[in-house]
Amino acid sequence: MHPFQALILGIIQGITEFLPISSSGHLIVVPKILGWQDQPLVFDTTMHLATALALAVCFWKDIISIIKAFFNDIFSSHRLSLKEYSSNGVLGLAILIGSIPVGVIGYLWGDKIENLTGTLMWVAAALIFGSILMFIGERGFGKRLIVKDEVSVKKGLGVGLFQVLSLLPGVSRSGSTISGGMIFGLSRKDATRFSFLLSIPAVLAAGFFSLLKSYRLLFASGTTSLLIGFVSAFLIGVVAIKFLMRFVKTNTLYPFIIYRALLALALIFFYFK
């Protein structure tokens, strides 16, 4: 892989992994449009590790607090009911339970799903579907589901089921989980924060399994290109995370919905041209 290609794909990965516009969709579309060969598995591994590191850097304080509270609540003999758990303890359990659906489905059928839905038309359809999902979240269709405007284990599982949709290239992990969080009554800001925290186990698992498949090729491939892709994806990923966390405080997801719809129309036009 040429270093320039690695740079462009790293930047795309960093932006689209965390903004609700689909990294997998863009990483299918851009190489096809530019006539590039599919990126090797070892490059995908590098990208997953880079985005996992970006999440760890941006949320390290939250991660430490959640892990401490979770294990403290689990091993405290007097806390036998979830009602007695701390908020971070409940959050940790919600992340754990919410990560199970995408972990199971991804492990069993992830490659098959990607192979079956990796065409431009599938990506266009998934972009539109994800946009509809985000629109439903923004319109507040989930307000009737509100019990408390905070994360619970049930909401964690619900959002985790929405995360399964991210296995379809074009849907977007952040788009599906933020929408799911809002549908289950979370504010846009809280849904976005939970979306990122929930994605950490999935991104780490994706990186780990990709590494198992390609570790023998890790240093056999062009290390310069891998390093360029890793650094660009990591740095841009950190910027994208911080941008979205600020953006959702005062803005809706409509700009991303419009972008996704326009991209889908462009892909349909490109396909039938």
C-alpha positions as CSV (number, residue, x, y, z in Angstrom):
1,M,0.0,0.0,0.0
2,H,1.3,3.4,-1.0
3,P,2.0,5.8,2.0
4,F,-0.3,8.5,0.5
5,Q,-3.2,5.9,0.2
6,A,-2.5,4.9,3.9
7,L,-2.7,8.6,4.9
8,I,-6.0,9.2,3.2
9,L,-7.6,6.0,4.5
10,G,-6.3,6.7,8.0
11,I,-7.8,10.2,8.0
12,I,-11.1,8.7,6.7
13,Q,-11.1,6.1,9.4
14,G,-10.4,8.6,12.1
15,I,-13.3,10.9,11.0
16,T,-15.9,8.3,10.1
17,E,-15.3,5.8,12.9
18,F,-16.6,8.3,15.4
19,L,-18.9,10.7,13.5
20,P,-22.2,9.0,12.7
21,I,-21.5,8.6,9.0
22,S,-20.0,5.0,8.9
23,S,-16.4,4.2,8.6
24,S,-16.9,0.8,7.0
25,G,-19.1,2.4,4.3
26,H,-16.6,5.1,3.5
27,L,-13.7,2.6,3.4
28,I,-15.6,0.6,0.9
29,V,-16.7,3.5,-1.2
30,V,-13.6,5.6,-1.4
31,P,-11.2,2.9,-2.7
32,K,-13.8,1.8,-5.3
33,I,-14.3,5.3,-6.6
34,L,-10.6,6.0,-6.7
35,G,-9.8,2.6,-8.2
36,W,-7.6,1.5,-5.3
37,Q,-7.2,-2.2,-4.4
38,D,-8.9,-3.4,-1.2
39,Q,-6.8,-2.6,1.8
40,P,-5.1,-5.7,3.3
41,L,-6.4,-7.2,6.6
42,V,-3.2,-6.1,8.4
43,F,-4.1,-2.5,7.6
44,D,-7.6,-3.0,9.0
45,T,-6.0,-4.3,12.1
46,T,-3.9,-1.1,12.4
47,M,-7.0,1.0,12.0
48,H,-8.9,-0.8,14.7
49,L,-5.9,-0.5,17.1
50,A,-5.6,3.2,16.3
51,T,-9.3,4.0,17.0
52,A,-9.2,1.9,20.2
53,L,-6.2,4.0,21.4
54,A,-8.1,7.2,20.5
55,L,-11.0,6.1,22.7
56,A,-8.7,5.1,25.5
57,V,-7.0,8.5,25.4
58,C,-10.3,10.5,25.3
59,F,-12.1,8.5,28.0
60,W,-9.3,7.1,30.2
61,K,-10.7,8.8,33.3
62,D,-14.2,7.5,32.7
63,I,-12.8,4.0,32.0
64,I,-10.8,3.9,35.3
65,S,-13.8,5.2,37.3
66,I,-16.2,2.8,35.7
67,I,-13.9,-0.3,36.2
68,K,-13.2,0.7,39.9
69,A,-16.9,1.2,40.6
70,F,-18.0,-1.9,38.7
71,F,-15.7,-4.3,40.6
72,N,-16.3,-2.5,43.9
73,D,-20.1,-3.0,43.5
74,I,-19.7,-6.6,42.3
75,F,-17.5,-7.7,45.2
76,S,-19.3,-5.7,47.9
77,S,-21.2,-8.2,50.0
78,H,-23.8,-5.7,51.1
79,R,-24.7,-4.6,47.6
80,L,-26.9,-7.5,46.4
81,S,-29.4,-5.5,44.4
82,L,-28.8,-3.3,41.3
83,K,-30.6,-0.5,43.2
84,E,-27.7,-0.4,45.6
85,Y,-25.1,-0.1,42.8
86,S,-23.3,3.2,42.2
87,S,-24.1,5.1,38.9
88,N,-20.7,4.1,37.5
89,G,-21.2,0.5,38.6
90,V,-24.5,0.4,36.7
91,L,-22.8,2.0,33.7
92,G,-20.1,-0.6,33.7
93,L,-22.7,-3.4,33.9
94,A,-24.7,-1.8,31.1
95,I,-21.6,-1.6,28.9
96,L,-20.8,-5.3,29.6
97,I,-24.3,-6.5,28.9
98,G,-24.7,-4.2,25.9
99,S,-21.5,-5.5,24.3
100,I,-22.7,-9.1,24.2
101,P,-25.1,-8.9,21.2
102,V,-22.5,-7.4,18.8
103,G,-19.8,-9.6,20.1
104,V,-21.8,-12.8,19.5
105,I,-23.2,-11.8,16.1
106,G,-19.9,-10.3,15.0
107,Y,-18.0,-13.4,16.0
108,L,-20.4,-15.9,14.3
109,W,-21.4,-14.0,11.2
110,G,-19.5,-10.7,11.0
111,D,-17.3,-11.7,8.0
112,K,-20.3,-13.2,6.1
113,I,-22.4,-10.1,6.7
114,E,-19.6,-7.8,5.5
115,N,-19.0,-10.0,2.4
116,L,-22.7,-10.0,1.5
117,T,-23.3,-6.3,2.1
118,G,-20.0,-4.8,0.8
119,T,-21.3,-3.4,-2.5
120,L,-22.1,0.2,-3.3
121,M,-25.8,-0.4,-3.4
122,W,-25.8,-2.1,-0.1
123,V,-23.9,0.7,1.4
124,A,-26.3,3.3,-0.1
125,A,-29.3,1.4,1.3
126,A,-27.6,1.2,4.8
127,L,-26.8,4.9,4.7
128,I,-30.5,5.6,4.1
129,F,-31.6,3.2,6.8
130,G,-29.2,4.6,9.3
131,S,-30.4,8.1,8.5
132,I,-34.0,7.1,9.1
133,L,-32.9,5.6,12.5
134,M,-31.1,8.9,13.4
135,F,-34.2,10.9,12.4
136,I,-36.4,8.8,14.6
137,G,-34.0,9.4,17.5
138,E,-33.9,13.1,16.9
139,R,-37.7,13.4,16.7
140,G,-38.0,12.1,20.2
141,F,-40.0,9.0,19.4
142,G,-38.5,7.4,22.5
143,K,-39.7,10.0,25.0
144,R,-42.6,7.7,26.0
145,L,-39.9,5.1,27.1
146,I,-38.2,7.4,29.6
147,V,-38.2,6.2,33.2
148,K,-35.1,8.1,34.2
149,D,-32.8,10.1,31.9
150,E,-29.8,8.0,32.7
151,V,-28.2,4.7,31.6
152,S,-29.6,1.5,33.1
153,V,-28.8,-2.1,32.4
154,K,-32.0,-2.5,30.3
155,K,-31.1,0.5,28.3
156,G,-27.6,-0.7,27.9
157,L,-28.9,-4.0,26.4
158,G,-31.3,-2.1,24.2
159,V,-28.6,0.2,22.8
160,G,-26.4,-2.9,22.5
161,L,-28.9,-4.4,20.1
162,F,-28.8,-1.3,18.1
163,Q,-25.0,-1.7,17.9
164,V,-25.5,-5.0,16.0
165,L,-26.8,-2.9,13.1
166,S,-23.3,-1.4,12.8
167,L,-22.1,-4.7,11.3
168,L,-23.9,-3.5,8.1
169,P,-21.4,-1.3,6.2
170,G,-23.0,2.1,5.9
171,V,-25.2,2.1,9.1
172,S,-22.5,3.5,11.5
173,R,-21.7,2.3,15.0
174,S,-22.0,5.7,16.6
175,G,-25.1,6.6,14.5
176,S,-26.9,3.4,15.5
177,T,-26.0,3.5,19.2
178,I,-26.6,7.3,19.6
179,S,-30.0,6.8,17.9
180,G,-30.7,3.8,20.1
181,G,-29.8,5.8,23.2
182,M,-32.1,8.7,22.3
183,I,-34.9,6.3,21.4
184,F,-34.6,4.8,24.9
185,G,-34.9,8.2,26.5
186,L,-31.3,9.4,26.9
187,S,-30.4,13.0,26.1
188,R,-28.3,13.5,22.9
189,K,-25.2,14.2,25.0
190,D,-25.6,11.2,27.3
191,A,-26.5,9.0,24.4
192,T,-23.3,10.1,22.6
193,R,-21.1,9.5,25.7
194,F,-22.6,6.1,26.2
195,S,-22.2,5.3,22.5
196,F,-18.5,5.9,22.7
197,L,-18.0,4.0,26.0
198,L,-20.1,1.1,24.6
199,S,-17.9,1.0,21.5
200,I,-14.7,0.4,23.4
201,P,-15.1,-3.4,24.0
202,A,-16.3,-3.9,20.4
203,V,-13.4,-1.9,18.9
204,L,-10.9,-3.7,21.1
205,A,-12.4,-7.1,20.2
206,A,-12.3,-6.2,16.5
207,G,-8.7,-5.2,16.8
208,F,-7.8,-8.3,18.8
209,F,-9.4,-10.7,16.4
210,S,-7.9,-8.9,13.4
211,L,-4.5,-9.1,15.0
212,L,-4.9,-12.8,15.5
213,K,-5.6,-13.3,11.8
214,S,-2.9,-11.0,10.5
215,Y,-0.1,-10.8,13.1
216,R,2.3,-12.8,10.9
217,L,1.9,-10.1,8.2
218,L,2.2,-7.2,10.6
219,F,5.9,-6.6,9.9
220,A,6.0,-8.3,6.5
221,S,3.9,-5.5,5.0
222,G,5.2,-1.9,4.5
223,T,5.7,-0.7,8.0
224,T,5.9,2.9,6.8
225,S,2.4,2.8,5.4
226,L,1.0,1.0,8.5
227,L,2.6,3.6,10.7
228,I,1.2,6.5,8.7
229,G,-2.3,5.0,8.7
230,F,-2.1,4.3,12.4
231,V,-0.9,7.8,13.4
232,S,-3.4,9.6,11.1
233,A,-6.3,7.5,12.2
234,F,-5.4,8.0,15.9
235,L,-4.9,11.8,15.7
236,I,-7.9,12.5,13.6
237,G,-10.0,10.1,15.7
238,V,-9.2,12.0,18.9
239,V,-10.2,15.2,17.2
240,A,-13.4,13.6,15.9
241,I,-14.4,12.3,19.3
242,K,-13.8,15.7,21.0
243,F,-15.6,17.5,18.2
244,L,-18.8,15.3,18.4
245,M,-18.9,15.5,22.2
246,R,-19.0,19.3,21.9
247,F,-21.2,19.4,18.9
248,V,-24.1,17.4,20.4
249,K,-24.4,19.7,23.4
250,T,-26.1,22.4,21.3
251,N,-26.7,20.8,17.9
252,T,-28.9,18.1,16.4
253,L,-27.8,15.2,14.2
254,Y,-29.6,16.6,11.2
255,P,-26.4,17.7,9.4
256,F,-25.1,14.1,9.5
257,I,-28.5,12.8,8.3
258,I,-28.4,15.2,5.3
259,Y,-24.8,14.2,4.5
260,R,-25.6,10.5,4.6
261,A,-28.7,10.9,2.4
262,L,-26.7,13.0,-0.2
263,L,-23.9,10.4,-0.2
264,A,-26.4,7.6,-0.7
265,L,-28.0,9.4,-3.7
266,A,-24.5,10.0,-5.1
267,L,-23.7,6.3,-4.8
268,I,-26.9,5.3,-6.5
269,F,-26.2,7.7,-9.3
270,F,-22.6,6.4,-9.6
271,Y,-23.8,2.8,-9.6
272,F,-26.3,3.4,-12.5
273,K,-24.2,5.8,-14.4
